[in-house]
Amino acid sequence: MLWMPWREGCCHWTHKIMPYSDQLSPWVVYRLLPNCQRLLMERFRKRSNAEDYVRVLQQLQPSSKFTIVFEPVEVKLVKPSD
């Protein structure tokens, strides 16, 4: 993970950024599970690659359901522990 310092007033905060490899692959294929759960199957740079992957998965696992989600870079502010 990349950690970048950020200063707000007198307190120091930190940006928590997802790994660089995940930033390059924002299209995510999830397998949908019972009870509103999901399982991350794979990440892709292009939506068309994710769609092709889902087609193959559906042939291999016809009873399973899959979805494609666009997950852009996620930035969270984390207050460092004192």
C-alpha positions in Angstrom: 0.0 0.0 0.0 1.1 3.6 -0.6 1.0 5.9 2.3 1.0 9.6 1.7 1.1 12.2 4.6 -1.5 14.9 4.6 -1.8 17.7 7.1 -5.1 19.1 8.3 -4.8 22.0 10.8 -2.5 20.8 13.6 -3.3 17.1 13.3 -1.5 14.7 10.9 -3.7 12.4 8.8 -2.8 9.8 6.3 -4.3 8.8 3.0 -4.8 5.1 2.6 -4.6 4.2 -1.1 -5.3 0.8 -2.6 -2.3 -1.1 -4.1 -1.0 0.2 -7.4 -1.8 -3.1 -9.2 -5.4 -2.7 -8.1 -5.5 0.9 -9.3 -4.6 -0.4 -12.8 -7.5 -2.9 -12.8 -10.7 -1.1 -11.8 -13.1 -3.7 -13.3 -13.9 -6.5 -10.8 -15.8 -9.7 -11.4 -17.7 -11.0 -8.3 -19.4 -14.3 -7.8 -22.7 -13.6 -6.0 -23.3 -15.7 -2.9 -26.3 -16.2 -0.5 -27.1 -13.7 2.2 -25.9 -10.7 0.1 -22.3 -11.9 0.2 -19.9 -11.8 -2.7 -16.5 -13.4 -3.7 -14.0 -11.4 -5.7 -13.0 -13.6 -8.6 -10.6 -11.4 -10.7 -9.7 -7.8 -11.6 -9.3 -6.5 -15.1 -8.1 -3.3 -16.8 -10.8 -3.4 -19.5 -14.5 -4.2 -19.1 -14.5 -6.3 -22.3 -11.9 -8.6 -20.7 -14.1 -8.9 -17.6 -17.2 -9.7 -19.8 -15.2 -12.5 -21.6 -14.1 -13.9 -18.2 -17.7 -14.0 -17.0 -18.8 -15.8 -20.1 -16.2 -18.5 -19.5 -17.2 -18.7 -15.8 -20.9 -19.1 -16.7 -20.1 -22.0 -19.0 -18.0 -23.7 -16.2 -20.5 -22.9 -13.4 -23.9 -22.5 -15.0 -25.7 -22.4 -11.6 -23.6 -19.5 -10.2 -24.3 -15.8 -10.7 -21.6 -13.3 -11.5 -21.5 -9.5 -11.8 -19.0 -6.9 -13.1 -18.4 -3.8 -10.9 -16.3 -0.7 -11.6 -14.3 0.1 -8.5 -12.3 3.3 -8.9 -9.3 4.2 -6.7 -10.4 4.2 -3.1 -9.0 6.9 -0.8 -9.6 6.7 3.0 -8.4 9.0 5.7 -6.8 7.2 8.5 -5.7 9.0 11.7 -2.3 7.7 12.8 -2.3 6.0 16.2 -0.4 7.9 18.9 
